[in-house]
Amino acid sequence: MQQGGWMGGTGLGMRREPEVTVEVHVRPGDAQRALRSEVLAGLCGEGGLRELSPKWLYDERGSQLFDEITRLPEYYPTRREREILLAHAGDIARASGADTLIELGSGSSEKTRLLLDALRSTGRLERFVPFDVSEAFLRQAARAVAGEYPGLRVHAVVGDFERHLERLPKGGRRLVAFLGGTIGNLKPAERARFYGQLASGMEPGEGLLLGTDLLKCRKRLFAAYNDSAGVTAAFNRNVLHVLNRELGADFAPEAFEHLAPFDEENGWVEMRLISQRAQTVKLPALERYVNFAEGEVLRTEVSCKFRPEQVEAELAAAGLYLAERWTDAAGDFALSLALKR
């Protein structure tokens, strides 16, 4: 529901609400069109690995399941990143010199508050820019932050970080936070493109705070993505429910086994759904069908694990130099502060 009048600006428009400004760059139907296009290319194409983007894992049910995953004893990244922020949010605020925090992804978590509190303690914090693809979620999160931080300008941007990074509002000294290890869902060429696009819109001295999961014992990695309670398996199979709902498909989720092994060659954990029998799946919305052989794999996500020097080199290639790096006590996870040259 629109609140207030339309304002001029780039993209599809800006709407001024009592607490926040919301700038929208995602059209109604964009997600449906993107899903259809990706399924045609990733599932219906001839030959090669069948693959979908991990973004389709995160409908409402998928997001709930992922929240459960973050609390599992085997899944360490969320706890380790929080540990770093609790210990070093003040250091991050001082080293960045930022007066604006831009967060790519969730704007409602405790991590956001830790950074906002630290930046506010410097006396410089003026603006918060949450960026997310879900307009309903973003509006709720932005209003919550505005209510908790009186006087803070909140400028929410509804967009996809793969397409709309150039829409991030300018001005001030900005710190872009990309947390949770989400960068690991991008393959090397995709990461290079992301860093390049982000850096091209940054001014000298502006920063990127990047969360990366570090390479570690393969047994621990396997346990983190193949938990004993089966929550990650339910999360992975949920994408089949999404396809059934959105495309009228007739996937039988129980006919696919979850497995997430570590790929040594590529340095990533690979989320797979493995067909347990030969089967044909109908996709009425696309007027197509897909044949799966027994044992055939549908890849739904990669989660890259990094060496610190690899992260530094990739950032440097985009013109971002590493100013500081912090890890948790166990050395499982890292937060890197990179500044534009």
N, C-alpha and C positions, 0 to 999 in steps of 0.2 A: 504494500500500500504506500503510495507516495505521500510524503509529509512535506508541506511547504511547497514553494514553487521551484521550477527548474531554473538553474543558473547556467550562464554561459560557460564554456570551457571545452577542453579537448575530450575526445572519446564520446561516450553516449550521454554524458551529462553529469552535473554535480547537483546533489540535493542537500540543502541546508536543514539540519534537524536541530532541535533545541540543544543537544549536547555535542553533536559531532557533524562534520562534513563527510558525506559518503559519495565517492566518485566511482561510477560504474562503467566498466569496459567489457563486460560479458553480457551478450545479448540473450534473451530468452530463446531456448532451443539450441544454443551453442554446444552444450554438453551432449545432447542427443545426437547432433550432427557429427560431433567429434567421435563419439562412440561408434556410430555406424561406419564412419570412414575407417576407423582403426580396426574394427572387426572384419571389414572387407579385406583390408590389407594383411592383418595379422593372423586371421583364422581361415579365411576363404581363399587366400592365395595358393598357388600351386607350388609344392616343394618347399624345403626349408623348415626351420623351426617355427612352430606356432607360438605367438607371443602377444601379450597385451601389456599396456602400461599399468604400473601399480596404482595410478590415480583411480582406477575403477574399483579398487578394493574398498574405497572409503565412502560408501553410502552411509546412511545413519547407523545401520546394523554393523557394518564394517568398522566404523569409527568407535562404536561401543566395544567391539571385540578387541580393537587395538588398544584401547584404554585398559582393558583387562590384561593384555599382554604386557604392558609396561609395569604392571605390578607383580608379574610372575617371578619366582625366585631365580629362574634361569636367565631372565632377560635383564641384563645389567645396564644398557646404554642410558636409559632415562635417569636412573639413580646416580650414575657416575657424572653425567652432565650437571645434574642438580648439585652434586657435591662440589664441583668446580665453581659453579656460580655462587654458591653460598660462601666459598672461601675467597673468591676473586672478583666478585661483581664490582667492588670499589676500585680495584686495580684497573678493570676494564674501562670503567667510567673515566678515571683520570687519564689513562693512556690514550683513549680515543678523543678526548676533548670535545665530545659531541654535545649538541643542544637538541638534536632530533634523533629519536630512535625509530627506525623502520624495521618492522618484523615481517619477514616472509613466512607465511604459515599462521599457525594458531596465535591469536592475540588474547587468549583467555587464561593461559596457564600461569602457574606460579613463577615460571622462568621469566615471563614478561615483567611481573611485579618486582622481582629481584633486580632486574636491570633498570627499571624505571626508578626504583627507590635509590639505587646507587647513583644514577645520573642526577636525580633531584638533589641528592646530598652535596653535589658539587656546586649547586646554585645556578647551573646553566640550563637545565632541562626546560624546553619551551614547547616541544611538539612530539606527538606520537603518531606514527603512520602504520597501522596494521594493514597487511596486504593478504588477501585470501580469495579463493575462487568462489566461495559460498557467500552470497549476499546476506541471507538470513542469519547465518552464523556470525558474520562479520559485524552486522549491525548490533547484534546482541552483545558481542564482545567489546565493541567500541564504546557503546553506551555504559557498560560496566566500568571500563577504565576511566571514562570521563567523570563518572560519579565518584570514583575513589580518589581522583587526583584533581581537585578543584583548581581552575586556572590553567590546566594543561590543554593545549589545542590538540584535538584528535581529528585527524584527516584520514579516514579509511578509504582504501582503494580495493575495489572488487575486480580482480584480474587473475590471469594465469601467468606464473613467473616464467613460463616458456615463451610467452608472447607479448607480455605487457610491461617488461621491466623499464622501458623508456617512459612509461607513464608515472613513475614514481615522482612525487612532487619535489621540486628543487628548493633551494634556500637553506640558510643556516649551515651548520657543520653536522653532517649526517653520519650515523652509524647504522649500517644494515646488518641485522641479525638473521642468520640462516642456521637454525639450530636443529637438534634432534638427530643429526646424522643423515638428514634428508638428501644432502648432496650425494650420498652414496647410491641413491636410486638412479643417478645419471651415469651413463657409460662415459668413457674418456672423451670422446668427441662432443658429447652433449655437455659435459662439464666445461670443456674449453669454450664452447659457445656461450654457456651461461656466464662464466667469468668474464669473457670478452664483452658481452652485452652490458653486464653490470658495471664493469670498469669504465666503459666508454661514457657512461652517464654520471660518473663520479668526478668531483673536483679534487685537486691535489690536497692531501691531508685527510680526506674523508675515508671512513673505514668499513671493512667487512668483518663481522664476528662470525666465524664459521665453526660449526660443530662437526667433528669427524670421529667415527669409530675406528680404533686402531687395530692393526693386524695382531692376532694373538693365537693362543692354543686352539687348534682346530676342534678339539673335543668340546671346549666351551662355546665356540661358535655354533657347532651343531646343536648343542643343547638349547641355546638361546632361540633358535628358529625351528626346533622340533620338540617343543615342550611336552613333558609327560602328561599334562592335563588335556592336551589336544586343543588348546585355545587357538594356537597359530594355524592348525589344520582347519578349524572352523572358519577362521578369518580368511584363509586362502580360498576355501571352497565357496565362500560368500560371493565371490565375483561371478560364479555361475548362477547364483540366485539373481544377481543384478542383470545378467544377460537374459535370463528367463523373463524378468519383469519388464525390462526396457525394450526388448526385441521380440518378445513372444517366443523365445527359444524353449526347447524342451530338454535341457541338460538335466541329467540325473546326478546331482552332486555326489551322492554316495558311490557312484561308479568311478570316481576319480580319487586317487590316493595322494595325500600331501607328502612331499619330501623336499627338504631344503639343504642340499649338500654344499660344501665349499668347493669352488672351482679354482684350482691352484693356478691355472694358466692366466686367468683373468683377475684373480684376487678378489673375488666376490662370492657371497652367499647367493645361491640361485633358488628362488621359490618356484617349485614345480607342482603341477597337477598332472598325475600320470593315469592315463586311461587304463582301467582294469580289465577291459574287454573290447573287442571290436564293436563299434557302435556308430550310428549315424544320428547327428543332431540337426534338427530343423531350426531355421532362422526365418520365420515367416515375414518379419518386417523388412528383411533384405531379399526375400524370395530366393534364398540360398539354403544349402545344407552343407554340413561338414562331416566328413568321414574320419573317425579316429581308429587307428589300429590298436590292438592290444599292446600296452607298454608305451604308446606314443605320448609325448610330453607337450604340455601347454605351459610356457613360462610366464609367470605373472609379475615377477619382480626380481631385480638384482639389488644387492646391498653390498656396495664396495667397502672393503676394509683397507686402511691406508697406513703407510709408513710416514712418519713426520716429514722426512725429506721430500717425499713425493708430493705432499700437500704444498710445501713451500715452493717447489719447482713449478707446479701447475699455476699457482697464484702469480708467481714471478713472470710467467709467460704472458699473463694478461696485464702486466704493468702494476701489479700489487705486491708490495714488499712486506715480509713478515716483521711486524713490530714486536709482538709478544706471543708466547704460547704457554698455555697452562694445561696440566693434566690432573686427573684424580690421583689419589695416593697409590692406587694399584697400577696406574699407567694404562688403563683400559680405553680411555676416551680423551680427546683433546679439544680445547677451544683455541682457535688461532685468531689473532687480531692482525689483519692485513690492511695497510694503508695505501691509498693511491699516490703514486709518485708525482 
